[in-house]
């Protein structure tokens, strides 16, 4: 296949939320307390409802339009949804409260991931291509750095930073271009058949569908992986 680079989705490929409900609750409560200091009384339940509505808007931007709905835009949308008028100086505080709960409740990285990446890095360029939601790229970089893995990637493309999102083929093409590798020489690994596999194929990438639960589903791809270790069998 003449693979020269391997790109990875982040969520549900490299890592999984360890306690997603708790992380949302922490973010919601932080925002509730920030608003309370300004005299706005919002219940945690209402805030979490606003989170869910903003998440749906975010998904539609990403999956239907190939664009990103950034955390900053999500916070402003939530404030509008709650029909609040807040001081401009409060918005950055709300953004921080909204985006940083995973620094305290970190995700669980795939077992043995660092060793797998080290083995791949000896032969291939590596990158992350990630659609962000509530958690921006800088937080995910920090989480990777804590595990000693940030430096293993030649580049990282987070949708909130580049303002385009999978399955938009442009985010894949951008990564290939910056790594100076032709799209047909890149293998993308991801769990989502639409944003990862379809998007990467549209960009001319080779694809590996990460399917550890062995879901019975027809997905057009080059490989189907039950584990990331299987990637080493294909490539190393």
N, C-alpha and C positions, 0 to 999 in steps of 0.2 A: 504493500500500500504506500510505501515511501513516506511514512509519517515523520515529520520533523518537529512538530509541536503538539502538545496536548493541552486543551483548555477544559476547565471544570466549572460547572455550576457550583454555587456555595450551599444553598439551603437544600436539605434532604439528599445531598450528594457528599459533600465534605463534612457537613455538620447538621444536627437536628436541634430544634428548640428542646431544652431539657425540661422546662416548666413553662410552657407558653401562656397558660392561664395566669399564673403567678406574675409573670413578666408584664402582662397587660394590666393586671391589677395595680402593680407598683407604679407603672407609668401613669395610669389614670389617677391614682391617689396623689402623685406628685403634682399633676396639673390642677387637681381640685384644690390643693393647699396653696398653690401659687395664686390661683384666682381668688381664693378666700381672702388673702392678704390685700387684694384690691377691692374687696367688698362684694364679690360675686359668689353666691351660694349655688353650687352645682353638686348634685349627688354623684357618688362613684358609679352607681348604676347608669345614670344618664350619660356620664362621661364615657363609659364603656360602650354604650349604645352608639355614641358619636364615633368612637373608634371603629366600630364594625361598619358603619356607613362609609367612613372615609376609606377604609380598607377596600370596600367594594369599588369605590371610585378609582382608587389606585390600580386595582386589577384591570378595570376596564381601560384605563389609559395604557397600561402596559400590554395586555394581551390583545386588545382590539385595535389599538392605534400605534403600538410600538414606541410609545413615548413614556417619559417618567412623570409621575406626580410626586414631587419631592416631599420629604418630611416637613420642610418649611411651609410648602403649599398645603399639606395635610393639616397642619396646625391652624393655619389661617382659615381653612375650610371648616374645621371643627368649631372654631370661635364663631364663625358665621352661622353654622348649623345650630349652635346653642343660643344664637341671637344676642351675643354679648358685644359690648364695645370696651376694648381694653387699651391701656396705654401702649404706645409703640415700644417702649422699653421693656414691656412685659413679654412680648412675643419671643425674644431669644431665650428667656427663662422657661417659657412653655415648651419651646423646641427642645431644650436640654432635658426637661422632665419627660418629654414624650419619647425621646430617642435613645436614652442611655441605660435603660433598665437591664439590658443584657450584660453590661459591665459588672453588675452585681449578681445576675442570675445567668451565667454564661451557658452557651449551647454545649452539647456533647459532640465532640469531634469523632469521626469514624475511627474505630479501633485500629491501631497500627498505621494511621494515615501518614505520620511523619516519615516512617521507614519506607512506605510506598512511594512517597514523593521524592525522597532522596534517591531511590533506585531509578526512578523515571528521569530525574534531573540530570543524571549522569549521561543520558542519551538524547533527551529532548528539551526544547524550550517549554516552559510551563506558564499558564496564565489562569486567572479566575475571571469568569464573565457572570455577573450576578445582578439579578433584579432585586433592588432594595425596596422595602416597604416602610415600616416604621423605623427600622434601624439603618442608618446611613453607612456609607462605605468606610468612613474613618473609624467607626466603632468596630466593624468587622476586621479591619486591619489590625486594630489593637488586640482583638481576641486571638487572631492568628499569631501576632507577635508574642503574646503571652505563652503560646505553645511552641515558640521557636520555629514557626513555619512561614512567617511573612517573607523572609529572605529567599525562600525556595521558589518563589514565583518571579518570572521575568517581568510580568506586568499584571495589573488588576484593573478591570473595567467594571465600575459600579454604576448602575443606571442613574442614581441620583446625581452623580458627578458628571456623566457624559450626556445626560438628558435624553437618551434614547434607551429603549429596553427590548429585551427578547420578547417576542420572536422577530423583531425588526432585524433583517439580515445585516443592516449597516453596523450594528454593534459588533457583530462577528467579523465583518470585513475590516473594521477599524483595528481590532486586536491583531488580526493577521498582518495588516499593513505595518503596525508599529513593531511587530516582532520580525518583520522582513521575511515572512514566510507566505508562500502561495496558499490560498484557501484549501485547495485540494490536498495539501500536505499537512493539514491540521485535523486532529481528531478531537471532537467535543464530547465530553462526558456529562450527562445530566439525567435527572429523573423525570422531567416533565416532557411528555410526548409532543406538546404543542410549542411551548416557549423554547425548550432546549433542542429537541430533535428536529422538528419541522423548521425552526428558525435557522439552525446550523446548516441543514440541508439546503435551504434557500440561498445561503451564502456560499455554497460549494464545499462546505466542510464534510469530512467523514464523521460518522456519528456512532456513539456507544450509549445505548439506553441503560441507565442504572436502575435495575428492577430487583432489589433485594427481597421484596415480598413475593416475587414470582407471580405477579398479577397476570392473569390470562387475558391478554389484550393484543390486538394486531397493531404493531408499531413498526413502520418501515424504518430500518436502521441498518448499519453495517454490523454492529455487535449488540448483543444483549448481555448485560453483566449482572450476575447475582451478588457479586462482591467486588470491591475495588482490587482485591488480590488477583482476580481473574484478568484485570487489565494488564498485569505484569506477564501473564501467560501469553497474551496476544502480542505484546510489544517488546518484551525483554528476553 
